[in-house]
Amino acid sequence: MEKNNEAENYAVIDYMGSWNIGAYIVLTNKFCLVGEGFRPQILENIRKVTGVPLLIQRIYEEDLVGCFVAANSYGVILPTQTLEVELISIKKFLGNAYIVEKLELRGTHNNAFGNILLLNDKKAVMHMNLYERNKKVVERIEDILDVEVIPFRTNLTEALGSYALVNAHGLVVSPLFNSEEIEELRKIFGTPKENTIISTINMGNPIVRSGAVANDNALLVGNRTSGIEIARIYNALIGRQKP
């Protein structure tokens, strides 16, 4: 099932019956990458709701682009396992205005940039363990995405990008973070307190990004997400924008 509201800037969708749609989508203010397998009706709804160009693209012959790829309005970071034909396809789609590059991290999750980096168009957060082992790579990430990468320490996970959503307006974090960690993330991104919320996705899943993606203007959520979860996330990221 998929639907969108009167403002046409959110949609409730699925991926081949799965509500873990965040694993299969990369959404920025300028473009959207999706894995193969979305039904045509859902692809059309994504285009309508986000208003950005969309490319159906596999990475390493897998559809998990949301896990593998980190991107914002300035560039795209791919794992080294990305096939050359896939790299060329993305470059052709985006043109010369964006940097598209393959990188490799030392440590766990080393090919899952979408899971590792929590980012918007100004800042990115990476777990301290990965940051300290990959300072040269971090410098290149900053160049590609035109962001400052901030190290962040937590015992929860190194996959910070899976446990939160952030855009220019708001921050949605997993309830598994403690209050001090949430406040630190809020300060890093400069998010107003009223737009910083704790939420789950898909009826209680604490891995927020597994079931949702957002840019500054649109929100896509998995089709098991409750009305309360949608309202909270929407209000934080989209609905409380200051004029």
HELIX and SHEET records of a PDB file:
HELIX    1   1 ILE A   21  TYR A   24  5                                   4    
HELIX    2   2 PRO A   40  THR A   50  1                                  11    
HELIX    3   3 VAL A   65  PHE A   68  1                                   4    
HELIX    4   4 GLU A   84  LEU A   94  1                                  11    
HELIX    5   5 PHE A  113  ILE A  116  1                                   4    
HELIX    6   6 MET A  128  ARG A  133  1                                   6    
HELIX    7   7 LYS A  135  LEU A  145  1                                  11    
HELIX    8   8 LEU A  160  SER A  162  5                                   3    
HELIX    9   9 SER A  179  PHE A  189  1                                  11    
HELIX   10  10 LYS A  193  ASN A  195  5                                   3    
HELIX   11  11 VAL A  208  GLY A  211  5                                   4    
HELIX   12  12 GLY A  227  TYR A  234  1                                   8    
HELIX   13  13 ASN A  235  GLY A  239  3                                   5    
SHEET    1   A 4 LYS A   3  ASN A   4  0                                        
SHEET    2   A 4 TYR A  10  ILE A  13 -1                                        
SHEET    3   A 4 LEU A 219  GLY A 222  1                                        
SHEET    4   A 4 ALA A 212  ALA A 214 -1                                        
SHEET    1   B 3 ILE A  25  LEU A  27  0                                        
SHEET    2   B 3 CYS A  32  VAL A  34 -1                                        
SHEET    3   B 3 LEU A  54  ILE A  56  1                                        
SHEET    1   C 3 ALA A  70  ALA A  71  0                                        
SHEET    2   C 3 GLY A  75  PRO A  79 -1                                        
SHEET    3   C 3 ILE A  99  LEU A 103  1                                        
SHEET    1   D 3 LEU A 118  LEU A 119  0                                        
SHEET    2   D 3 LYS A 123  HIS A 127 -1                                        
SHEET    3   D 3 GLU A 148  PHE A 152  1                                        
SHEET    1   E 3 ALA A 164  VAL A 166  0                                        
SHEET    2   E 3 LEU A 171  VAL A 173 -1                                        
SHEET    3   E 3 THR A 196  ILE A 198  1                                        
END                                                                             
